């Protein structure tokens, strides 16, 4: 029992090219009589289909091109079977707009830090993936030759975190699990996917972290959390974390080299300073590095820019003691309220500075920098014994950290830059709107048209003289002119001191002093504007032809530098 249903009349089949009626042979439905024909209208709106990129089709070469290529098989060609078998890396997975995951993916991985650099577990040829290799790696970690680290990176915010995993004195598995949970909680996602490599320790870490997150899901506002498994024996599938490891490795290497050359020591990777530097480097990348959309990972995660003052790592600073709590007025109310400590990193939880002291680690909201010669001291930095995982404990480990080794490398010294010439008095748009625009002045015309000054374009001397004369009649304008005078005097003194030092150094070294740069002559005096009545009488401007500087004849300060030959100092008014 069957019936014929007709539809799609007048269309042409893409496969056979035939048109006409397409017959659907279907079993009878209940309450339908045999022989009844039903017309089906399938000309309604078509469903939208996601347009994915088609796999690349190798371009077929000619026989001559094939033989020419087979001489050396260079460059790589996708149509060459031998090239694919020997050189192909796999399918390229470039990020494309509109194909991002709607649910944030948090990737995790382990890497190992040695004195030579960062390495993954598979890249450590001295410690193969065998029971004997694992035992040798554990022994190297106990000795301090190898340091195990955990890195976490978020696909949506691009935030990255890295921590040194302790090897003794603490429950390693539980500590690492808590580190991962704290990183994920700080991101604040309500839905997430956790992804890690196929290494058994990593998979166990992900499962334990998800268990804790699911228990506290209601408290943390977590709606959905799941685990994503990469393909087996494919370490390149977790590219999200590998990109982060490369960024951390580059920044850590740079910061460590700078600190070592600054203090003249070699810092072992097992020293607590290296653990603090690793976390500080990740905070730098998260807080300061802008992504393609112009936002930093910190802004993506917290919704606001990072607003703490920047400090050099391991810099000696003055930090303010707490005004309340157990540490307040420990020695009475007559002791100092500020103390000296070493800056270690920023606290992401409380938006404070973490300061290292001989007694341990302190958090403070206020700090002040010290003079440059007092900022870095090798002995003070080397005496830091508190680690990121022990500063919350009652007592630090009894054994001391590995000692620094001497190094002959130092930071390059650069001579002080020559004092720059001060800028002329700045005429703002508010000044022009208040005192009027000048005719035949291109800058005034540009400001009047576009309400902004044109870079590189100057007001005419007549316009500048007119505006300055008008400003001299107002107390607020007088204050601005006075500030300009002080700025010019300060720049003048700096140039004189630099010139004296250069002459002294040339005299001691026996070298011939370099000729002074030629300065363009000052412009010729311009006719002065006519001021109304009292203003013209109280502020009658004249031009000093010996210095070509603007001078006022009132009781106001005379803005002129008579001690400096004006052939070496241009007109800055």
C-alpha positions as semicolon CSV with decimal commas, in nm:
position;residue;x (nm);y (nm);z (nm)
1;X;0,000;0,000;0,000
2;X;0,161;0,324;-0,103
3;X;0,072;0,657;-0,250
4;X;0,252;0,904;-0,474
5;X;0,313;1,257;-0,354
6;X;0,414;1,515;-0,614
7;X;0,630;1,821;-0,545
8;X;0,904;2,052;-0,673
9;X;0,749;2,088;-1,017
10;X;0,943;2,270;-1,281
11;X;1,284;2,231;-1,109
12;X;1,588;2,066;-1,257
13;X;1,780;1,803;-1,062
14;X;2,143;1,898;-0,998
15;X;2,261;1,538;-1,034
16;X;2,081;1,405;-1,343
17;X;1,973;1,730;-1,506
18;X;1,613;1,613;-1,548
19;X;1,315;1,829;-1,463
20;X;0,949;1,782;-1,397
21;X;0,775;1,621;-1,107
22;X;0,968;1,449;-0,832
23;X;0,779;1,155;-0,683
24;X;0,793;1,071;-0,315
25;X;0,680;0,717;-0,238
26;X;0,584;0,697;0,127
27;X;0,370;0,459;0,334
28;X;0,011;0,556;0,395
29;X;-0,058;0,759;0,704
30;X;-0,357;0,687;0,930
31;X;-0,695;0,813;0,804
32;X;-0,565;0,826;0,445
33;X;-0,730;0,634;0,163
34;X;-0,541;0,450;-0,105
35;X;-0,507;0,635;-0,430
36;X;-0,538;0,983;-0,278
37;X;-0,278;1,224;-0,410
38;X;-0,146;1,505;-0,192
39;X;0,029;1,811;-0,335
40;X;0,336;1,915;-0,128
41;X;0,457;2,273;-0,158
42;X;0,833;2,282;-0,108
43;X;0,894;2,627;-0,255
44;X;0,897;2,793;0,090
45;X;1,192;2,978;0,242
46;X;1,516;2,784;0,235
47;X;1,709;2,722;0,557
48;X;2,033;2,914;0,601
49;X;2,351;2,708;0,602
50;X;2,681;2,802;0,767
51;X;2,941;2,874;0,500
52;X;3,265;2,696;0,589
53;X;3,587;2,719;0,398
54;X;3,639;2,432;0,154
55;X;3,957;2,232;0,193
56;X;4,238;2,350;-0,032
57;X;4,263;2,174;-0,365
58;X;4,621;2,111;-0,486
59;X;4,694;2,287;-0,814
60;X;4,783;2,025;-1,079
61;X;5,125;2,104;-1,228
62;X;5,261;2,009;-1,564
63;X;5,491;1,713;-1,616
64;X;5,791;1,943;-1,668
65;X;5,719;2,127;-1,341
66;X;5,695;1,796;-1,156
67;X;6,031;1,677;-1,282
68;X;6,191;2,014;-1,204
69;X;6,050;2,002;-0,852
70;X;6,170;1,645;-0,792
71;X;6,531;1,755;-0,829
72;X;6,545;1,898;-0,475
73;X;6,180;1,908;-0,359
74;X;6,211;2,275;-0,268
75;X;5,997;2,461;-0,194
76;X;5,722;2,254;-0,036
77;X;5,434;2,170;-0,268
78;X;5,102;2,026;-0,153
79;X;5,055;1,829;-0,477
80;X;5,382;1,639;-0,422
81;X;5,324;1,319;-0,227
82;X;5,683;1,303;-0,107
83;X;5,667;1,663;0,022
84;X;5,346;1,591;0,210
85;X;5,487;1,273;0,362
86;X;5,813;1,435;0,467
87;X;5,734;1,801;0,540
88;X;5,362;1,855;0,596
89;X;5,283;1,971;0,951
90;X;4,908;1,924;0,943
91;X;4,599;2,124;0,873
92;X;4,637;2,496;0,930
93;X;4,392;2,626;1,190
94;X;4,413;3,000;1,154
95;X;4,162;3,201;1,361
96;X;3,885;3,348;1,149
97;X;3,638;3,614;1,246
98;X;3,300;3,472;1,339
99;X;3,435;3,125;1,422
100;X;3,537;3,188;1,782
101;X;3,396;2,968;2,054
102;X;3,104;3,121;2,241
103;X;3,211;2,944;2,558
104;X;3,551;3,046;2,697
105;X;3,817;2,777;2,677
106;X;4,075;2,766;2,957
107;X;4,387;2,574;2,861
108;X;4,639;2,425;3,105
109;X;4,978;2,267;3,064
110;X;5,299;2,191;3,248
111;X;5,641;2,316;3,142
112;X;5,984;2,285;3,300
113;X;6,231;2,563;3,368
114;X;6,605;2,502;3,374
115;X;6,904;2,732;3,376
116;X;6,905;2,710;2,995
117;X;6,539;2,791;2,934
118;X;6,183;2,655;2,917
119;X;6,103;2,305;2,791
120;X;5,800;2,083;2,768
121;X;5,809;1,728;2,902
122;X;5,864;1,583;2,559
123;X;6,150;1,821;2,478
124;X;6,362;1,710;2,776
125;X;6,590;1,457;2,612
126;X;6,785;1,401;2,935
127;X;6,469;1,272;3,103
128;X;6,286;1,031;2,868
129;X;5,926;0,929;2,932
130;X;6,017;0,612;3,114
131;X;6,000;0,517;3,483
132;X;6,375;0,574;3,508
133;X;6,345;0,911;3,332
134;X;6,062;1,020;3,562
135;X;6,270;0,923;3,866
136;X;6,571;1,116;3,734
137;X;6,349;1,420;3,669
138;X;6,214;1,408;4,023
139;X;6,570;1,391;4,158
140;X;6,668;1,695;3,949
141;X;6,368;1,885;4,085
142;X;6,469;1,806;4,444
143;X;6,822;1,929;4,375
144;X;6,689;2,252;4,221
145;X;6,825;2,189;3,871
146;X;6,476;2,168;3,720
147;X;6,163;2,360;3,822
148;X;5,814;2,243;3,727
149;X;5,562;2,514;3,635
150;X;5,189;2,528;3,561
151;X;5,056;2,769;3,297
152;X;4,691;2,862;3,243
153;X;4,554;3,075;2,958
154;X;4,201;3,188;2,867
155;X;4,087;3,204;2,504
156;X;3,841;3,490;2,555
157;X;4,027;3,729;2,783
158;X;4,381;3,622;2,679
159;X;4,477;3,632;3,048
160;X;4,772;3,412;3,135
161;X;4,892;3,278;3,469
162;X;5,200;3,075;3,558
163;X;5,312;2,929;3,890
164;X;5,609;2,732;4,013
165;X;5,503;2,392;4,148
166;X;5,677;2,312;4,479
167;X;5,854;1,979;4,502
168;X;5,877;1,929;4,878
169;X;5,730;2,052;5,202
170;X;5,375;2,071;5,063
171;X;5,111;1,848;4,906
172;X;5,195;1,903;4,539
173;X;4,875;1,769;4,383
174;X;4,635;1,956;4,609
175;X;4,840;2,275;4,586
176;X;4,843;2,269;4,205
177;X;4,469;2,198;4,196
178;X;4,400;2,497;4,418
179;X;4,620;2,717;4,197
180;X;4,419;2,617;3,890
181;X;4,088;2,674;4,071
182;X;4,197;3,020;4,188
183;X;4,301;3,120;3,836
184;X;3,968;3,007;3,689
185;X;3,767;3,180;3,960
186;X;3,951;3,507;3,904
187;X;3,848;3,505;3,538
188;X;3,483;3,520;3,647
189;X;3,334;3,306;3,368
190;X;2,988;3,158;3,422
191;X;3,042;2,900;3,147
192;X;3,374;2,749;3,052
193;X;3,556;2,456;2,896
194;X;3,880;2,333;3,047
195;X;4,129;2,182;2,805
196;X;4,463;2,015;2,875
197;X;4,713;1,778;2,719
198;X;4,673;1,400;2,733
199;X;4,934;1,370;3,006
200;X;4,781;1,173;3,291
201;X;4,884;1,421;3,558
202;X;4,721;1,704;3,362
203;X;4,399;1,513;3,306
204;X;4,385;1,432;3,676
205;X;4,442;1,800;3,753
206;X;4,152;1,904;3,527
207;X;3,916;1,650;3,682
208;X;4,001;1,754;4,037
209;X;3,967;2,123;3,951
210;X;3,625;2,067;3,792
211;X;3,511;1,876;4,099
212;X;3,592;2,171;4,323
213;X;3,434;2,417;4,081
214;X;3,114;2,212;4,058
215;X;3,088;2,194;4,437
216;X;3,111;2,572;4,467
217;X;2,928;2,645;4,142
218;X;2,632;2,819;4,305
219;X;2,858;3,033;4,520
220;X;3,086;3,124;4,227
221;X;2,798;3,179;3,982
222;X;2,923;2,900;3,756
223;X;2,646;2,767;3,532
224;X;2,832;2,525;3,304
225;X;3,177;2,366;3,316
226;X;3,308;2,081;3,104
227;X;3,630;1,917;2,991
228;X;3,759;1,897;2,636
229;X;3,988;1,612;2,538
230;X;4,252;1,669;2,268
231;X;4,344;1,399;2,015
232;X;4,569;1,130;2,151
233;X;4,943;1,165;2,092
234;X;4,895;1,514;1,947
235;X;5,065;1,778;2,158
236;X;5,006;2,054;1,902
237;X;4,629;2,055;1,954
238;X;4,662;2,272;2,265
239;X;4,796;2,574;2,075
240;X;4,614;2,812;2,308
241;X;4,859;2,734;2,588
242;X;5,164;2,699;2,364
243;X;5,123;3,058;2,247
244;X;5,108;3,170;2,608
245;X;5,419;2,972;2,702
246;X;5,613;3,144;2,423
247;X;5,506;3,487;2,548
248;X;5,596;3,404;2,908
249;X;5,930;3,256;2,806
250;X;6,030;3,564;2,607
251;X;5,931;3,812;2,879
252;X;6,080;3,602;3,160
253;X;6,409;3,568;2,976
254;X;6,422;3,944;2,918
255;X;6,337;4,044;3,275
256;X;6,573;3,787;3,428
257;X;6,865;3,898;3,211
258;X;6,804;4,262;3,301
259;X;6,792;4,188;3,675
260;X;7,104;3,970;3,664
261;X;7,305;4,236;3,484
262;X;7,172;4,505;3,714
263;X;7,295;4,331;4,030
264;X;7,590;4,144;3,875
265;X;7,468;3,800;3,984
266;X;7,332;3,482;3,826
267;X;6,995;3,388;3,977
268;X;6,927;3,010;4,004
269;X;6,591;2,893;3,872
270;X;6,514;2,732;4,210
271;X;6,559;3,059;4,401
272;X;6,236;3,215;4,537
273;X;6,307;3,526;4,328
274;X;6,257;3,320;4,011
275;X;5,917;3,203;4,137
276;X;5,807;3,561;4,205
277;X;5,945;3,680;3,871
278;X;5,745;3,416;3,683
279;X;5,418;3,537;3,835
280;X;5,517;3,902;3,789
281;X;5,588;3,844;3,418
282;X;5,242;3,694;3,368
283;X;5,087;3,992;3,544
284;X;5,277;4,225;3,310
285;X;5,143;4,045;3,002
286;X;4,787;4,035;3,140
287;X;4,778;4,396;3,255
288;X;4,974;4,580;2,985
289;X;4,988;4,386;2,657
290;X;4,719;4,500;2,413
291;X;4,546;4,250;2,186
292;X;4,421;4,302;1,829
293;X;4,111;4,491;1,943
294;X;4,319;4,740;2,143
295;X;4,215;4,601;2,482
296;X;4,441;4,442;2,737
297;X;4,353;4,103;2,890
298;X;4,302;4,282;3,221
299;X;4,032;4,506;3,068
300;X;3,864;4,203;2,909
301;X;3,850;4,022;3,242
302;X;3,785;4,307;3,488
303;X;3,613;4,567;3,271
304;X;3,856;4,846;3,365
305;X;4,222;4,930;3,298
306;X;4,504;4,829;3,529
307;X;4,567;5,138;3,744
308;X;4,866;5,053;3,962
309;X;5,197;5,241;3,936
310;X;5,468;5,057;3,747
311;X;5,776;4,944;3,938
312;X;6,090;4,753;3,851
313;X;6,097;4,393;3,969
314;X;6,289;4,337;4,296
315;X;6,315;4,713;4,342
316;X;6,369;4,843;4,695
317;X;6,078;5,068;4,791
318;X;5,924;5,236;5,092
319;X;5,587;5,086;5,176
320;X;5,327;5,208;5,422
321;X;5,252;4,994;5,722
322;X;4,886;4,903;5,782
323;X;4,681;5,153;5,978
324;X;4,468;4,878;6,133
325;X;4,502;4,514;6,228
326;X;4,767;4,311;6,412
327;X;5,059;4,482;6,234
328;X;4,943;4,832;6,327
329;X;5,164;5,011;6,581
330;X;5,356;4,697;6,675
331;X;5,632;4,911;6,828
332;X;5,400;5,181;6,958
333;X;5,266;5,499;6,806
334;X;5,607;5,669;6,805
335;X;5,769;5,436;6,548
336;X;5,790;5,502;6,175
337;X;5,481;5,439;5,964
338;X;5,681;5,342;5,655
339;X;5,936;5,063;5,609
340;X;6,178;4,941;5,341
341;X;6,092;4,632;5,139
342;X;6,143;4,466;4,800
343;X;5,871;4,484;4,538
344;X;5,783;4,133;4,414
345;X;5,460;4,162;4,217
346;X;5,107;4,301;4,211
347;X;4,820;4,130;4,388
348;X;4,538;4,056;4,145
349;X;4,287;3,981;4,422
350;X;4,322;4,295;4,638
351;X;4,475;4,538;4,385
352;X;4,776;4,597;4,610
353;X;5,154;4,566;4,599
354;X;5,324;4,254;4,734
355;X;5,639;4,353;4,921
356;X;5,909;4,115;5,042
357;X;6,061;4,182;5,385
358;X;6,296;3,990;5,617
359;X;5,989;3,885;5,819
360;X;5,794;3,759;5,518
361;X;5,561;3,906;5,256
362;X;5,339;4,209;5,311
363;X;5,054;4,358;5,109
364;X;5,031;4,735;5,091
365;X;4,821;4,987;4,904
366;X;5,078;5,268;4,918
367;X;5,446;5,271;4,831
368;X;5,712;5,523;4,727
369;X;6,021;5,477;4,515
370;X;6,367;5,534;4,656
371;X;6,656;5,724;4,490
372;X;6,795;5,535;4,195
373;X;7,127;5,430;4,356
374;X;6,930;5,261;4,640
375;X;6,678;5,066;4,432
376;X;6,853;4,734;4,365
377;X;7,081;4,554;4,608
378;X;7,210;4,203;4,535
379;X;7,238;4,104;4,901
380;X;6,885;4,214;4,985
381;X;6,739;4,033;4,684
382;X;6,941;3,720;4,756
383;X;6,813;3,705;5,115
384;X;6,451;3,664;5,005
385;X;6,344;3,322;5,135
386;X;5,965;3,343;5,117
387;X;5,802;3,176;4,815
388;X;5,460;3,239;4,660
389;X;5,329;2,918;4,818
390;X;5,481;2,970;5,164
391;X;5,404;3,334;5,242
392;X;5,060;3,235;5,368
393;X;5,198;2,967;5,598
394;X;5,297;3,015;5,958
395;X;5,666;2,948;5,896
396;X;5,885;2,954;5,588
397;X;6,097;2,651;5,495
398;X;6,393;2,601;5,726
399;X;6,651;2,549;5,450
400;X;6,785;2,857;5,282
401;X;6,752;2,933;4,911
402;X;7,034;2,859;4,663
403;X;7,297;3,130;4,658
404;X;7,355;3,372;4,375
405;X;7,664;3,327;4,161
406;X;7,891;3,605;4,046
407;X;7,851;3,740;3,694
408;X;8,071;3,972;3,491
409;X;7,786;4,101;3,276
410;X;7,648;4,447;3,349
411;X;7,384;4,668;3,196
412;X;7,502;4,897;2,920
413;X;7,551;5,256;3,029
414;X;7,415;5,533;2,813
415;X;7,521;5,898;2,844
416;X;7,265;6,149;2,957
417;X;7,080;6,304;2,670
418;X;7,149;6,667;2,600
419;X;6,903;6,910;2,748
420;X;6,635;6,985;2,492
421;X;6,531;7,332;2,396
422;X;6,214;7,439;2,577
423;X;5,896;7,486;2,384
424;X;5,761;7,830;2,320
425;X;5,464;7,960;2,512
426;X;5,159;7,757;2,410
427;X;4,861;7,949;2,279
428;X;4,545;7,745;2,333
429;X;4,212;7,755;2,156
430;X;4,058;7,904;2,471
431;X;4,304;8,195;2,447
432;X;4,205;8,260;2,087
433;X;3,833;8,239;2,162
434;X;3,875;8,485;2,449
435;X;4,110;8,736;2,282
436;X;4,017;8,682;1,920
437;X;4,180;8,528;1,616
438;X;4,447;8,707;1,414
439;X;4,420;8,784;1,049
440;X;4,681;8,648;0,811
441;X;4,776;8,376;1,065
442;X;4,746;8,026;0,919
443;X;4,734;7,858;1,260
444;X;4,450;8,082;1,377
445;X;4,264;8,010;1,054
446;X;4,311;7,633;1,105
447;X;4,193;7,648;1,467
448;X;3,894;7,857;1,369
449;X;3,795;7,610;1,098
450;X;3,863;7,275;1,267
451;X;3,881;7,373;1,637
452;X;4,221;7,207;1,670
453;X;4,579;7,322;1,610
454;X;4,768;7,187;1,313
455;X;5,087;7,003;1,414
456;X;5,403;7,171;1,288
457;X;5,231;7,501;1,209
458;X;5,324;7,808;1,418
459;X;5,142;8,129;1,491
460;X;5,290;8,436;1,329
461;X;5,512;8,655;1,548
462;X;5,259;8,937;1,533
463;X;4,980;8,701;1,646
464;X;5,194;8,563;1,927
465;X;5,289;8,909;2,048
466;X;4,925;9,022;2,045
467;X;4,797;8,722;2,242
468;X;5,079;8,744;2,500
469;X;5,009;9,112;2,551
470;X;4,643;9,034;2,612
471;X;4,726;8,752;2,853
472;X;4,952;8,983;3,054
473;X;4,642;9,183;3,158
474;X;4,482;8,883;3,332
475;X;4,606;8,729;3,662
476;X;4,559;8,378;3,529
477;X;4,752;8,465;3,215
478;X;5,026;8,621;3,424
479;X;5,062;8,293;3,616
480;X;5,101;8,100;3,290
481;X;5,362;8,344;3,163
482;X;5,547;8,314;3,492
483;X;5,545;7,933;3,466
484;X;5,688;7,961;3,114
485;X;5,963;8,186;3,243
486;X;6,058;7,931;3,511
487;X;6,056;7,650;3,258
488;X;6,287;7,842;3,024
489;X;6,522;7,931;3,310
490;X;6,537;7,568;3,419
491;X;6,613;7,449;3,067
492;X;6,875;7,720;3,034
493;X;7,051;7,612;3,354
494;X;7,046;7,247;3,244
495;X;7,209;7,336;2,914
496;X;7,473;7,545;3,091
497;X;7,552;7,258;3,329
498;X;7,571;7,008;3,043
499;X;7,802;7,241;2,851
500;X;8,028;7,286;3,154
501;X;8,049;6,908;3,210
502;X;8,135;6,854;2,845
503;X;8,409;7,115;2,859
504;X;8,551;6,966;3,180
505;X;8,553;6,617;3,029
506;X;8,722;6,746;2,715
507;X;8,986;6,927;2,919
508;X;9,063;6,616;3,124
509;X;9,073;6,387;2,822
510;X;9,269;6,627;2,607
511;X;9,013;6,615;2,331
512;X;8,906;6,913;2,130
513;X;8,554;7,022;2,229
514;X;8,293;6,978;1,964
515;X;8,167;7,296;1,798
516;X;7,841;7,426;1,931
517;X;7,539;7,381;1,705
518;X;7,432;7,685;1,509
519;X;7,098;7,827;1,606
520;X;6,886;8,020;1,365
521;X;6,875;8,391;1,426
522;X;6,571;8,527;1,599
523;X;6,302;8,672;1,376
524;X;6,293;9,041;1,314
525;X;6,069;9,247;1,546
526;X;5,709;9,261;1,436
527;X;5,482;9,566;1,468
528;X;5,293;9,560;1,795
529;X;4,915;9,549;1,819
530;X;4,721;9,847;1,942
531;X;4,581;9,786;2,290
532;X;4,284;9,979;2,422
533;X;4,337;10,268;2,664
534;X;4,440;10,150;3,011
535;X;4,584;9,823;2,890
536;X;4,816;10,002;2,651
537;X;4,925;10,240;2,925
538;X;4,979;9,970;3,193
539;X;5,134;9,713;2,963
540;X;5,307;9,907;2,695
541;X;5,519;9,642;2,522
542;X;5,851;9,720;2,367
543;X;6,109;9,504;2,190
544;X;6,461;9,468;2,331
545;X;6,672;9,471;2,018
546;X;6,975;9,319;2,193
547;X;6,794;9,005;2,289
548;X;6,487;9,008;2,064
549;X;6,280;8,905;2,367
550;X;5,941;9,042;2,464
551;X;5,962;9,283;2,758
552;X;5,694;9,460;2,959
553;X;5,753;9,799;3,116
554;X;5,521;9,749;3,416
555;X;5,602;9,640;3,770
556;X;5,547;9,280;3,662
557;X;5,851;9,046;3,637
558;X;6,064;9,125;3,337
559;X;6,075;8,802;3,136
560;X;6,415;8,834;2,985
561;X;6,736;8,632;3,019
562;X;7,015;8,887;2,988
563;X;7,290;8,650;3,099
564;X;7,261;8,422;2,794
565;X;7,366;8,549;2,450
566;X;7,060;8,532;2,232
567;X;7,267;8,422;1,934
568;X;7,274;8,084;2,114
569;X;6,918;8,101;2,247
570;X;6,624;8,160;2,013
571;X;6,311;8,355;2,088
572;X;6,076;8,127;2,286
573;X;5,793;8,366;2,343
